[in-house]
């Protein structure tokens, strides 16, 4: 069962202790969502006691009615399934972390939506750039419909794949994409002006 540590745990206690305040006012006439500013937000998410990822943000805004945390300047660290070995990192400009299910948005607890210069860098040398990305906690799948560029080094070459959309696991290993085109680049070829078709 997924557990959320550190600040979200503290926030849960704060929410439970403020039931009489305006912060938890859920009257239908309420126009503004309840919010709480958080500096140095950090969440540790695990599965059966094993780390899945660590989510950090310089600034965050807790939105109780939306069951999410709005974040800015995001850094995400992934871990290998069932182990404590790091498999990669991600950075993004902003996004949302859902600490409870939100049926209206079809988002579940621990789902993540990220936007703005999303960059993955995995320990095996794979990198991924996309304008936005979504993480589904129930399947541990990552997807985007906003275009992407994936790079991976292999035997002195860089494999470059560009496409319209993708679905992959959190380690960027099992890959499904649409509209993808692949090209190869070597150190020698990148220094040349003629096309790769030149013999």
C-alpha positions in Angstrom: 0.0 0.0 0.0 1.4 3.4 -1.0 2.4 5.6 1.8 3.2 9.3 1.8 5.7 10.6 4.3 7.3 13.8 5.5 5.3 17.0 4.7 2.1 15.4 3.4 1.9 13.4 6.6 2.3 16.6 8.6 -0.3 18.3 6.4 -2.8 15.5 7.1 -2.4 16.2 10.8 -2.9 19.9 10.2 -6.0 19.4 8.2 -7.4 17.0 10.8 -6.8 19.6 13.5 -8.4 22.5 11.7 -11.9 21.2 11.1 -13.5 24.3 12.5 -11.5 26.8 10.5 -12.2 28.4 7.1 -9.5 26.1 5.7 -11.9 23.2 5.7 -15.1 25.1 4.8 -16.7 22.9 2.2 -20.0 24.8 1.9 -21.5 24.8 -1.6 -21.5 28.6 -1.6 -17.7 28.7 -1.2 -16.2 30.2 -4.3 -12.5 29.9 -3.6 -10.7 26.6 -2.9 -9.0 26.1 0.4 -5.3 26.5 0.0 -2.1 26.3 2.0 1.3 27.5 0.9 4.2 25.2 1.4 7.9 26.1 1.0 10.3 23.3 0.3 7.7 20.6 -0.4 8.9 17.0 -0.3 7.0 13.7 -0.6 8.4 10.2 -0.3 6.2 7.5 -2.0 6.8 3.8 -1.4 5.1 0.5 -2.3 5.2 -2.2 0.4 7.9 -0.3 2.2 10.1 0.0 -0.9 10.8 3.5 -2.3 9.1 4.3 -5.6 10.0 8.0 -6.0 10.8 11.2 -4.1 9.1 14.3 -5.2 10.5 17.8 -4.4 9.3 21.3 -5.2 10.7 24.7 -4.2 7.2 26.1 -3.8 3.8 24.4 -3.5 0.2 25.2 -2.9 -2.0 22.7 -1.2 -5.5 22.7 -2.7 -7.8 20.6 -0.5 -10.9 20.7 -2.6 -9.0 19.5 -5.7 -7.1 16.9 -3.6 -3.8 18.1 -5.1 -0.7 20.1 -4.5 0.3 22.7 -7.2 4.1 22.8 -7.5 6.8 25.0 -9.0 10.4 24.0 -9.9 9.9 20.3 -9.6 12.5 17.6 -9.1 11.6 13.9 -9.1 13.9 10.9 -8.3 12.9 7.4 -9.4 14.0 4.1 -7.8 14.3 0.6 -9.1 11.3 -1.6 -8.2 11.8 -3.3 -4.8 15.2 -1.7 -4.4 16.8 1.5 -3.2 18.9 2.0 -6.3 18.2 5.2 -8.2 17.1 4.8 -11.8 16.7 8.4 -12.9 15.6 11.9 -12.3 13.1 14.4 -13.8 12.8 18.1 -13.7 9.8 20.3 -14.7 8.6 23.9 -14.3 5.2 23.1 -12.7 2.6 20.5 -12.0 0.2 18.8 -9.7 0.5 15.9 -7.2 -2.7 14.2 -6.1 -2.7 13.2 -2.4 -6.3 11.8 -2.7 -8.5 10.5 -5.5 -10.1 13.2 -7.6 -12.9 11.5 -9.6 -13.9 14.7 -11.3 -10.5 15.0 -13.0 -10.1 11.2 -13.3 -7.0 11.3 -11.2 -6.1 8.9 -8.4 -4.0 9.1 -5.2 -0.3 9.6 -6.1 -0.9 10.5 -9.7 1.3 13.3 -11.1 0.7 15.9 -13.9 3.8 17.9 -15.0 4.2 20.7 -17.5 6.9 23.0 -18.8 10.3 21.8 -20.0 9.9 18.2 -18.7 13.3 16.5 -18.8 14.1 12.9 -17.8 17.7 11.7 -17.3 18.0 8.0 -16.5 21.1 6.3 -15.1 21.4 4.1 -18.2 22.0 7.2 -20.4 18.5 7.5 -21.7 17.0 11.0 -21.8 13.6 12.3 -22.7 12.2 15.8 -23.4 8.5 16.7 -23.6 6.3 19.7 -22.9 4.1 17.8 -20.5 3.8 14.3 -18.9 1.4 12.4 -16.7 2.2 9.6 -14.2 -0.6 7.0 -13.4 0.2 5.5 -10.0 -2.1 2.4 -10.4 -0.2 1.2 -13.4 3.1 3.0 -12.8 2.9 4.2 -16.4 4.0 7.5 -17.8 2.4 9.1 -20.9 2.3 12.2 -23.0 0.2 13.4 -25.9 2.3 16.6 -26.4 5.2 15.4 -28.5 8.6 14.1 -27.3 12.2 13.5 -28.1 14.0 10.5 -26.7 17.8 9.9 -26.8 19.8 6.9 -25.9 23.5 6.2 -26.4 24.5 2.8 -27.8 28.0 1.7 -29.0 29.2 5.2 -29.8 25.9 6.2 -31.4 23.0 8.2 -30.2 19.6 6.9 -31.1 17.1 9.7 -31.4 13.4 9.1 -31.5 10.9 11.9 -32.1 7.1 11.4 -32.0 3.6 12.7 -31.2 2.8 10.7 -28.1 4.0 7.8 -25.9 3.3 5.5 -23.1 6.1 3.9 -21.1 7.0 2.5 -17.7 8.7 4.7 -15.1 12.1 3.5 -16.1 11.5 4.4 -19.8 12.2 0.8 -20.9 8.9 -0.6 -22.3 7.9 1.8 -24.9 4.8 2.5 -27.1 4.6 5.6 -29.3 2.7 7.1 -32.2 4.1 9.2 -35.1 7.7 8.3 -34.2 10.7 8.7 -36.4 14.2 7.4 -35.6 17.6 8.7 -36.6 21.2 7.8 -35.6 23.9 10.2 -34.8 27.6 9.6 -34.1 30.3 12.0 -33.0 31.9 11.9 -36.5 28.5 12.5 -38.2 27.6 15.4 -36.0 30.8 17.2 -37.1 30.0 16.8 -40.8 27.8 19.1 -43.0 26.9 16.5 -45.7 23.8 14.3 -45.1 24.0 10.9 -43.6 23.2 9.3 -47.0 26.5 10.4 -48.4 28.8 7.4 -49.0 
